[in-house]
Amino acid sequence: MSRIKNTFAALAAQGKKGLIPFITAGDPNPEQTVEFMHALAKGGADVIELGVPFSDPMADGPVIQRSSERALARGVTLKSVLADVKRFRETNDTTPVVLMGYANPIERMGAEAFAKAAKEAGVDGVLVVDYPPEEAVEFGKSMREAGIDPIFLLAPTSTEERIAAVGKVASGYVYYVSLKGVTGAANLDVSDIAGKIPAIKAHVPLPVGVGFGIRDAETARAVAEVSDAVVIGSRLVKLLEETSPENAADTLTRFIAEVRVALDSAK
């Protein structure tokens, strides 16, 4: 079993919901990325999503766009992100790590070379925002052969056909985008999420993580009551943007610990 599958199986056995924080690799400075990953794990993260910075992050709102710009300006690349994962694995062999990003850096490296390098680094899953499931059959196959879960996005606008297509190629979990719009958008409606989850579960036999618009522990708990996991990204990136480097890791740990407590009280 993969780390991701093991993690969700353990959560289910305990009646708990998953906590999946996102940060952009290299932001606000590359030297602290691994420190931040450990801080998230210490706070209670079940899976860590590590953003691979890209120059045109179409699904991301202004907060994450700025984080990508800062990371790129400091020379962060897909190869350096993989090196960060490898360093994280030196002292943490249990917390799953998912790379989240866009197709261009992977295409430049080559899918087979990327799969090999990601496996060697200790990556557990890959979410490529602009790989639609219909065009990612071979990519998904190469990832699974390397022991890496290909993870896909679903949205409020996803048709039954698109959900079924994701169900055929995805593994690990699926990421349900709870809002129409970019990351960090507002106006989260938990009842809308609750209404969509059964349609996803009918075609996708995987845990469903919900993200976009989750800003605090209270919202996370509400979303957790209708899903298998919550994903928090823009809020964490904003915290890093506003916090001094010497306090950043502790700030992440405290925030994630608060969300962990809230999730553990979810039904």
N, C-alpha and C positions, 0 to 999 in steps of 0.2 A: 504493500500500500504506500502511496505517496504521503509526504508530510501533510499536504492539504487534506487528503482523505482521512488520514489518521486524526488530524486536528478536529475536523467536523464530526467524526465518529465519537471522539471523546466528549465533545461538547454535547452531542445528542444524548449520550449515556448519562451525562450529569444534568440534563434538562436545562442547559445554558445556551445562550446565543453568542455568535461570534462577533469579535471586535476587530475591524480591519482598518487601521489608520494608513493614510497616504502622506508621504513627503516627497519632495523633488530632490533627487540626488544632486549633491553639489551646492545646495542652497541652504543658508546664505554663504557658506564657504565649503569647499570640497573636503577640507581636513576634518570636518565634524560629522560627515554623513554617517559613518559607522557608529560613532558615539550616539547619534540620534536614534539609529536603529535599535541599539541596546536600550536606550531610554524608553522607547516605545514598548519593547518586550518587557522591561521591568515594570511598566505601568499596567500591563495586562493585555497587550495586543495578542491576538490569536494568529493573525496573518499580517505581514507588513507588505503594503504596496509601495514600491519604490519607483517614482516617476523618472523616466529617461528624458532629459530635456530635449526639446525640439523647437525649431525656429518658427513653426506655424502650427501651434497646438489648437486645432479648430474646435475641439470639444471643451476647451478649458476657458474659464472666465478670467477676468483681469488679474486676480490674485495669483493664480497658478501660471498665467502667462508671464507675469513679472518674475516669478521664481525661475522659470525656464530661461528667461533672458539673462538673469544674474548668473545662473549656472553656466550657460554657454559662454558668457563673457569671461568666466574663470577657467575655460578650457575643458569643461566636462564633456565626455564622449560616452558612447555606448561601451567602449572598452574599459573606460575608467569606472563606469557604473558596475560592470562585471567584477572589476578588481575590488570594489567596495563590498560586494556580496561575498567574495572569497575571504576577505578580511573578517567580515562579520561571522562567517562560518568557523573561523578559528576558535571562537569561544561560545558560539551558539549553534548547535546542530539540530535544534528542535523546532524553532519558529519558522514557519514557511515564509518564503519571500517571493513575491510576484512582481515582475517588471511590467510597468504600464507605460505605454508610449505609442509611437507611430511607426508606420511601415518603413519610411525612408532609411533610417539608420540600419535596420535589419536587412533591407534589400542591398544596401551598400556593402555590408559585411558578407552577405550571402546566407540564405536560410540554413543550409547545412553547417556552415562554419559557425553561425550563431548558435544553433542547437548544441553543437559540441562544446563551444566556449561557455554557454550558459549552464550546461550540465556540470562541467568541470568546476565552475564557480560556486555551484550549490543553489542555483535558481530552481524554484518549484513550479512556477506558473508564469505565463506570459499573456498579457492583455494588450492586443494591438488595436487601437481605436478604429483605424481606417482599414482593417481587414474584415470585409463582410463575410459571413459564414459560407455563402455560396461560392466564394472565390478563395476560401482558405482550407479546402479539403486536404491538399497536399501539405500545406504548412502545418495543419493540425496533426497530420500523420507523422511528420518529421519531429514535431515536438513530443508527441506521445512515445515515439520510439526512443527518444532521449530521456524519457521519464519525466517530462515536463508537461504540466496541464495547460492546454490552450483554453483561455477564458474569454468569454464574449459578453458584449453589452446587449441589453434589451431595454426598450424604452416604452413609455405610455402609448406611442404610436406604432409599436411593433405589431404586425399582423400575425394571425395564427400560423401562416406559412413561414414567416420569418422566425417565429418562436420554434417551430418544428425543425427548421434548418439549423438553428443553433443547437437544438437537442441532439442532432446527429454528429456534431463535430466537437462540442464542448466537453470539458472534464474539469474536475476540481470544484468549481462553483460557477454561477453566472452572476453578473453584476447588473442589477436592475436600476436604470437611471430613473429616479422618481419624478423628475421634472422635465418639461419641455424647455430646453435652453442649455446654457453652459454651466459648468461647475460653479458652485457658490450662489446659484440663483435662490430666490426666496419663495415664499408661499407654498410650503410643503403641506400636502393634504394626505394624512395617514389613511383616511377612508378610501381614497383613490388607490393607494398602494395595496391595501387589503383586498380591493376588488380585482386587482390584476394578478396577484400571486397565484391563485388557483389556475388561471389560464396558462401561466408559465409552467407550473408543476405538472399540468396535464401532458406536456410534451418534453419537459426537461427534468430527468430524474436526478437532479443535483441540488445542493443547497443554494438558496437565493440570497445574495447580499444586496442591500439597498444603499445607494449613495446619492449625492447631489442634494444640497440643502440641509444637511444635518449639522447643526452648529453647536449643540450643547448636550449635556447629559440627559435632560428631560426629553428632548426631541429624539435622541438615540433610543431611550427606553420605549417610547411610544412606537417607533418604527420596529424595534426588536420584537414587539408583541405580535407583529403580523409578518415577520420575515425570519430568516435563519441567521442573518448577520447584518451589521451596519458598517458602512464605509464612511470615514470622515477624512476629508482632504483639505479643502480650502481653509477651514477654520484652523487647522494645524499650521498650514503654510503661512497664514496671517499671523499666528502667534510667533513664529520664527522671524517674520518680517519686523515685528514690533519689539522683540525681546533682545537684550544684549547677549552677545555670544557666550559669555561666562555663565549666564543663567538659563540658556536655551534648553539644555538637556533636562534640567530639573523641571522646567516649565512643562515640557512635553510629558514627562512622567506623571506629574501631578494631574494634568488635564485628562490623560488617558486613564489614570486610576479612578478619577471621578466618574468617567463614563463606564468603566468596568463595574463599579458598584451599582450604577443605575441599570446596566444590562442584566446583572445578576438578580435584580429585583423584578425583571420583566416576567410576564406569565409564559 
